Amino acid sequence: MDIFARGKKYLIDVYKRFPLDVDRGEGIYLFDKQGKKYLDFLAGIAVNALGYQHPAVNEAILKQLHRNLHLSNYFLQDIQIALAERLVTISGLSKVFFTNSGTEAIEGLLKLVKKWGNRNQKNEIIAFSGSFHGRSLGALSITMQEKYQKSFEPLLSNIKTVPCNDVQAFESAINDRTLAVFYEGIMGEGGVRPISEELLTAVYRGRERFGYLIITDEIQTGVGRTGTFYYYQKSGFMPDGVATAKGLGGGLPLGAFIVNEELGTILEKGEHGTTYGGNPLACASGLATVEIVSQPEFLRHVTEVGRYLKERLAALSEQYPSIIREIRGEGLMLGMEVNQKAPELMFEACAQGLLFNIAGGNVLRFVPPLIIDKPAADEAAEKLRRAFVNIFGEA
């Protein structure tokens, strides 16, 4: 049996997979077992911030490998504290709790804000249509997409859905019972859709009036993905809590929630915990990644190359104006909305040696390693152009 037959026999089949038998990754490329090279603009779904085999990440992992792989949170671990200190410094917040994933970070924040709400007689959480915060039952309750929720109801109660970027609807929804607002600066699974400045201002202005908490989901936008370490830092606003993951571990499973001083003292010993969260190997990889990505010159690189890639995608949209509706996003989190044949384009691009996935039903999502350069952007644009030609004909 080949790998695909074996996978079908032994794995629960919930993923739409590429028809590739991947052997290894090097830099910004993946190689299959036949030796074919693929430019990776999926990056493990925005996880491999520094690509594959980055020397600083490998060195950090090997160093920690010779110390220990796992101790559990019964022990203070220096590598955890070093990473937590960097995240506090970068974020401007006060306390960190490490998890294994973004979903777990959202779950921890839900518990934390609900306890805070019980103290303050508040119980309504607001989330936005099209949002995606995770697949566990709590995170799913604020993931406002029917296709993810419908098979698992009833979910958490007292959740209000507000249409994204509808300021009037948002202002009508908030009141003295509002406990928290969860938002993504750019909706990833929702189709790479940025929150508008008007809505963002309304969210923070509403906090001043009603005293609720603001939680920003930086699971996909964070760790340099959009040209600042966290997306909220572009706005000048300060949330009460942040969920972070994906690129944080440099390729290993690592997430965290970071909160202000008040929220950092809400949970008591035994009220929350994790066996693997903050695993020292993942923290070592994460610290090496954060040290590189947080450098101003690196973030400027993300902004510059992201702008260039967006220009190349926009040039393609001029060739296919009846197919491509919009190019949107920031930094190296970009989406191309098409009005037809998104899956066909994805698989044809794969055949051309370019990997990306689809978000929001009809948006080609590009989240490459943050180390790509302009020649890689040119290569991606050309391979994507060839996919369009093969699907739709010459422009």
Number of C-alpha atoms within 10 A of each C-alpha: 7 7 10 12 9 10 12 10 11 8 9 8 10 6 7 6 8 12 10 15 13 16 12 14 16 12 16 25 21 22 19 14 11 10 11 13 18 21 24 27 26 20 26 17 19 28 27 28 29 25 25 20 16 18 11 15 23 15 15 19 22 13 13 17 14 8 11 11 13 14 14 15 15 7 7 10 15 12 20 23 14 13 22 22 15 14 23 16 11 14 20 14 19 19 19 21 21 25 27 22 22 27 25 27 28 30 20 22 24 19 15 20 25 18 16 21 20 11 10 13 12 20 20 21 26 21 24 24 19 21 27 24 29 21 16 14 17 19 23 23 26 30 26 23 18 10 8 14 17 10 8 11 10 10 15 13 10 14 19 19 19 20 15 20 19 15 18 12 13 21 15 9 14 22 16 13 17 24 27 26 24 25 24 25 23 25 26 28 20 20 24 25 22 17 17 15 12 11 17 18 13 18 21 18 13 20 19 10 11 14 18 28 23 22 24 22 29 26 30 29 30 24 30 28 31 25 29 23 23 24 23 21 15 12 11 8 10 17 22 20 26 28 30 30 31 27 32 32 29 29 23 22 24 29 28 28 26 27 25 19 12 11 19 18 11 13 14 8 6 6 9 11 13 14 13 17 23 30 25 23 25 27 31 29 27 28 25 23 24 23 12 16 26 19 13 13 11 17 21 15 18 27 21 17 22 28 18 18 24 24 15 17 25 19 12 18 20 12 14 19 13 11 16 19 14 15 19 20 22 21 25 30 26 28 27 24 24 21 13 14 12 19 15 13 25 22 18 21 23 22 15 19 21 25 27 22 20 21 20 19 15 17 29 22 28 26 29 31 27 32 19 22 17 15 11 18 22 15 14 25 21 17 21 23 22 18 23 22 15 13 14 13 10 11 11
